[in-house]
Amino acid sequence: MSEQFLFIGTYTHDEGGEGIYTYKFNTETGELTYQCVMKGIKEPSFLCLDPSGEHLYAASEIDDYEGETAGAVYAYKINRDSGELTLLNERSTVGTITCHLSVDSEDKCLVVANYGSGSVIVYPLNMDGSLGEASDFIQFEGSSINTARQEGPHAHSAIISADDKYVFVPDLGCDKIMQYKLDSDNAKLIPNNPPFIKMPPGSGPRHFIIDKSMKYAYVINELAGTIVTFDYHAGSGTLRAKDSVNTLPEGFDGIIGCADLHLTASEKFLYGTNRGHNSLVICKVNDDGTLESLGHEPSGGDEPRNFTISGDDQFLLMANQKEDNILTFKIDHQTGQLEKVQQLNDIGKPVCLIWLH
């Protein structure tokens, strides 16, 4: 039997989770088994690992860190034998409701997005994996047409390109994707030319990915219920929108609330989550990077948020925040369709899933 560790970030308020959980994942059956939990962190809603798999970083989605009007970020050492975490240190994120973070491929810096205040902050990483003092901070400005959700800037993710040259920060509140050059040696962001790409009003861009060929990129728009394909110019670190696909069935008139998107390792298929409709949209990736919707799979619970795909493309794991469960689906390599094989219940408010490779 082959196993690997899965880390689970949770919301800790209102009978939620206790912190960051470690589970063992059976790569043959898709079964999850509890291993341990790291307590002492509030609302660890997004997690990421460094490329070595030695350190885990967690965003604390709060606005009251140690008396400040700010969120926080935590650094942990991973015991690769047991999956246990040891706290190294923590830092204020200056902005509020910290929601996303990424590490460059050489473990030089951590880039963090603050949703509440609409900002991005950068930390140099020390040799032991701990966080240095913040080295850069950029406050966004602007708004858009949805007065309930876009009254101000709301940075929702911070993605570093695989070559460590560029950083992209979708802002839900401004309907922009910010484009930066990354100076990883000094942990600084430099506005690219152009400094952002504008999305259609009311889109609400949220999560963003670049494919392995570095020819195409994708953003899921939370408020519009769409996934946009871009031509990605790796030399200049710029985007050009080329196509869009709806994440919801035709005629759906309920709440639109897209959250996450991922490509399979083969990059034959792309999936995205629909809160409100409580489903995953299944998309085929065409040769030119554009997407073709193949239908939907019920998420198996309320508020499907983050999900992850195993490195061998065998399984997709879906976290349903309000249902307190995680479902394991088997992926059909030919059709991209999903078949439920396991369900883990009674884990409070799971909102992020990440593998230890």
Secondary structure, DSSP 8 states (H G I E B T S, - for coil): --EEEEEEEE--SSS---SEEEEEEETTT--EEEEEEE-S-S-EEEEEE-TTSSEEEEEE--S-GGGSS--EEEEEEE-TTT--EEEEEEEE-SSSSEEEEEE-TTS-EEEEEETTTTEEEEEEB-TTS-B----EEEE-----S-TTT-SS--B---EE-TTSSEEEEEETTTTEEEEEEEETTTTEEEEEEEEEEE--TT--EEEEEE-TTSSEEEEEETTTTEEEEEEEETTTTEEEEEEEEESS-TT--S--EEEEEEE-TTSSEEEEEEETTTEEEEEEE-TTS-EEEEEEEE-SSSSEEEEEE-TTSSEEEEEETTTTEEEEEEE-TTT--EEEEEEEE--SSEEEEEE--
